[in-house]
Amino acid sequence: RRTRDASARQLEAIASLQKSGRLNSLPAALRDMAMLRLEHPHLNLSELAEVGAEGLTRSAVNHRLRRLVAA
């Protein structure tokens, strides 16, 4: 349930950033994370790290998604 709720908040934030045009002005790491979340809305943080770029950690995924939600 927590993963689903967090994913919903993240997807909502990403949609808002896309609609306002602000997503393209974010750093590449955040844009890439947004695209990864959109492609895999059902995955938890560890799973996102696994399917993401090589060397991506759960901590980095969490930090980037928090920054997206706060943007």
GROMACS elastic network, one bead per residue, 0.5 to 0.9 nm:
[ bonds ]
;  ai    aj funct       b0    kb
    1     4     6  0.51027   500
    1     5     6  0.61408   500
    1     6     6  0.85716   500
    2     5     6  0.51265   500
    2     6     6  0.60450   500
    2     7     6  0.84164   500
    3     6     6  0.51809   500
    3     7     6  0.59860   500
    3     8     6  0.85356   500
    3    42     6  0.79988   500
    3    43     6  0.79098   500
    3    44     6  0.59949   500
    3    45     6  0.83333   500
    4     7     6  0.51114   500
    4     8     6  0.61625   500
    4     9     6  0.87576   500
    4    41     6  0.84306   500
    4    42     6  0.70504   500
    4    43     6  0.87471   500
    4    44     6  0.84190   500
    5     8     6  0.51241   500
    5     9     6  0.63788   500
    5    10     6  0.86965   500
    6     9     6  0.51563   500
    6    10     6  0.61732   500
    6    11     6  0.85969   500
    7    10     6  0.50140   500
    7    11     6  0.60317   500
    7    12     6  0.84688   500
    7    37     6  0.79327   500
    7    41     6  0.62469   500
    7    42     6  0.72643   500
    7    43     6  0.82997   500
    7    44     6  0.81412   500
    8    11     6  0.51437   500
    8    12     6  0.60946   500
    8    13     6  0.86001   500
    8    41     6  0.80400   500
    9    12     6  0.51066   500
    9    13     6  0.61957   500
    9    14     6  0.86522   500
    9    69     6  0.73136   500
   10    13     6  0.50945   500
   10    14     6  0.61570   500
   10    15     6  0.85788   500
   10    34     6  0.84113   500
   10    37     6  0.78980   500
   10    65     6  0.67653   500
   10    66     6  0.80801   500
   10    68     6  0.72695   500
   10    69     6  0.58438   500
   11    14     6  0.50439   500
   11    15     6  0.60818   500
   11    16     6  0.85626   500
   11    34     6  0.81682   500
   11    37     6  0.72862   500
   11    38     6  0.68466   500
   11    41     6  0.75966   500
   11    69     6  0.87219   500
   12    15     6  0.51216   500
   12    16     6  0.62259   500
   12    17     6  0.86912   500
   12    69     6  0.83413   500
   13    16     6  0.50858   500
   13    17     6  0.62337   500
   13    18     6  0.86508   500
   13    68     6  0.67314   500
   13    69     6  0.52228   500
   13    70     6  0.81131   500
   13    71     6  0.79591   500
   14    17     6  0.50356   500
   14    18     6  0.61393   500
   14    19     6  0.85658   500
   14    23     6  0.74931   500
   14    34     6  0.63601   500
   14    35     6  0.88131   500
   14    37     6  0.88207   500
   14    38     6  0.82357   500
   14    68     6  0.69064   500
   14    69     6  0.74128   500
   15    18     6  0.50560   500
   15    19     6  0.60769   500
   15    20     6  0.85937   500
   15    23     6  0.89489   500
   16    19     6  0.51016   500
   16    20     6  0.61711   500
   16    21     6  0.84834   500
   16    22     6  0.85302   500
   16    23     6  0.86549   500
   17    20     6  0.52757   500
   17    21     6  0.60218   500
   17    22     6  0.51006   500
   17    24     6  0.84909   500
   17    68     6  0.84107   500
   17    71     6  0.78446   500
   18    21     6  0.50705   500
   18    22     6  0.63128   500
   18    23     6  0.53065   500
   18    24     6  0.77802   500
   19    22     6  0.78184   500
   19    23     6  0.84335   500
   20    23     6  0.77457   500
   21    24     6  0.63535   500
   21    25     6  0.77323   500
   22    25     6  0.53321   500
   22    26     6  0.67988   500
   22    71     6  0.87890   500
   23    26     6  0.54916   500
   23    27     6  0.87386   500
   23    30     6  0.83964   500
   23    31     6  0.65070   500
   23    34     6  0.84889   500
   23    68     6  0.89127   500
   24    27     6  0.80927   500
   24    28     6  0.85174   500
   24    31     6  0.70635   500
   25    28     6  0.86768   500
   25    31     6  0.86338   500
   26    29     6  0.81838   500
   26    30     6  0.63082   500
   26    31     6  0.63137   500
   26    68     6  0.89578   500
   26    71     6  0.89927   500
   27    30     6  0.55166   500
   27    31     6  0.64057   500
   27    32     6  0.87203   500
   28    31     6  0.50009   500
   28    32     6  0.59531   500
   28    33     6  0.84444   500
   29    32     6  0.51667   500
   29    33     6  0.61695   500
   29    34     6  0.86587   500
   29    64     6  0.76381   500
   30    34     6  0.61134   500
   30    35     6  0.86511   500
   30    64     6  0.59394   500
   30    65     6  0.76308   500
   30    67     6  0.78155   500
   30    68     6  0.68082   500
   31    34     6  0.50589   500
   31    35     6  0.63152   500
   31    36     6  0.86296   500
   31    68     6  0.87553   500
   32    35     6  0.51565   500
   32    36     6  0.61555   500
   32    37     6  0.86662   500
   32    52     6  0.88895   500
   33    37     6  0.61350   500
   33    38     6  0.85455   500
   33    48     6  0.89802   500
   33    52     6  0.81268   500
   33    61     6  0.73123   500
   33    64     6  0.68407   500
   33    65     6  0.70885   500
   33    68     6  0.86541   500
   34    37     6  0.51688   500
   34    38     6  0.61966   500
   34    39     6  0.86596   500
   34    64     6  0.86820   500
   34    65     6  0.75788   500
   34    68     6  0.75608   500
   35    38     6  0.50200   500
   35    39     6  0.61470   500
   35    40     6  0.85883   500
   36    39     6  0.51251   500
   36    40     6  0.61214   500
   36    41     6  0.82673   500
   36    48     6  0.74176   500
   36    51     6  0.83601   500
   36    52     6  0.69996   500
   37    40     6  0.50652   500
   37    41     6  0.53327   500
   37    42     6  0.84330   500
   37    43     6  0.80975   500
   37    48     6  0.75720   500
   37    65     6  0.86096   500
   38    41     6  0.56330   500
   39    42     6  0.89973   500
   40    43     6  0.57863   500
   40    48     6  0.74988   500
   41    44     6  0.84208   500
   43    46     6  0.79364   500
   43    47     6  0.55998   500
   43    48     6  0.59591   500
   44    47     6  0.53307   500
   44    48     6  0.61685   500
   44    49     6  0.87329   500
   45    48     6  0.50666   500
   45    49     6  0.62464   500
   45    50     6  0.87516   500
   45    57     6  0.86794   500
   45    58     6  0.55186   500
   45    59     6  0.81336   500
   45    61     6  0.62599   500
   45    62     6  0.65062   500
   46    49     6  0.51004   500
   46    50     6  0.63963   500
   46    51     6  0.89674   500
   46    57     6  0.74204   500
   46    59     6  0.85649   500
   46    61     6  0.80739   500
   47    50     6  0.50171   500
   47    51     6  0.64310   500
   47    52     6  0.84841   500
   47    58     6  0.81029   500
   48    51     6  0.52940   500
   48    52     6  0.58559   500
   48    56     6  0.87291   500
   48    57     6  0.87723   500
   48    58     6  0.75717   500
   48    61     6  0.71822   500
   49    52     6  0.50553   500
   49    53     6  0.74276   500
   49    54     6  0.83720   500
   49    55     6  0.81637   500
   49    56     6  0.52885   500
   49    57     6  0.53078   500
   49    58     6  0.53965   500
   49    59     6  0.86395   500
   49    60     6  0.80605   500
   49    61     6  0.62815   500
   50    53     6  0.78207   500
   50    54     6  0.79043   500
   50    55     6  0.87022   500
   50    56     6  0.73384   500
   50    57     6  0.78560   500
   50    58     6  0.84181   500
   51    54     6  0.83240   500
   51    56     6  0.88299   500
   52    55     6  0.83418   500
   52    56     6  0.63363   500
   52    57     6  0.88581   500
   52    61     6  0.88660   500
   53    56     6  0.55974   500
   54    57     6  0.87884   500
   56    59     6  0.83393   500
   56    60     6  0.64181   500
   56    61     6  0.71458   500
   57    60     6  0.51540   500
   57    61     6  0.62990   500
   57    62     6  0.86268   500
   58    61     6  0.50954   500
   58    62     6  0.61507   500
   58    63     6  0.86102   500
   59    62     6  0.50953   500
   59    63     6  0.61299   500
   59    64     6  0.86162   500
   60    63     6  0.50754   500
   60    64     6  0.60869   500
   60    65     6  0.85030   500
   61    64     6  0.52706   500
   61    65     6  0.60985   500
   61    66     6  0.85319   500
   62    65     6  0.52643   500
   62    66     6  0.61214   500
   62    67     6  0.86406   500
   63    66     6  0.51751   500
   63    67     6  0.62781   500
   63    68     6  0.87616   500
   64    67     6  0.50511   500
   64    68     6  0.62597   500
   64    69     6  0.87493   500
   65    69     6  0.62612   500
   65    70     6  0.85905   500
   66    69     6  0.51587   500
   66    70     6  0.61648   500
   66    71     6  0.86099   500
   67    70     6  0.50302   500
   67    71     6  0.60301   500
   68    71     6  0.51518   500
